[in-house]
Amino acid sequence: MKTPKLLPWYARKAGVTIERATVLWHQAVREATAATGWVGNSEYWGEAMSAFQRLLENERATFCAPRVTPIVRCQNRLWRLPLTAMEDMVSVFSANWQRQSAAPRKAA
């Protein structure tokens, strides 16, 4: 049976090799066949895809690699916070300056 075209993307996202993802796909297809009793309808493919994603998640959970991405993203947001605040202040001052300079002056 052919594998999905997005299998390399799913494998890379889960951090597994394409060969291991192919094995997991074939296992998901067997589970979907056993669960639905049919082959080729939309219920079957939906069950196969959900089983594949579940198997990939289980495979990913077995790795001992620390997941530092959320920590790095948080640090990045904290580092950019003063710059974002400064950008907001400059835009407010600029808008206020343009509003004041665009207002017609009354002659005395």
Secondary structure, DSSP 4 states (H G I P E B T S, - for coil): -PPPTTHHHHHHHHT--HHHHHHHHHHHHHHHHHHHS-SSSHHHHHHHHHHHHHHHHHHHHT------HHHHHHHHHHHHHHHHHHHHHHHHHHHHHHHHHHSPPPP-
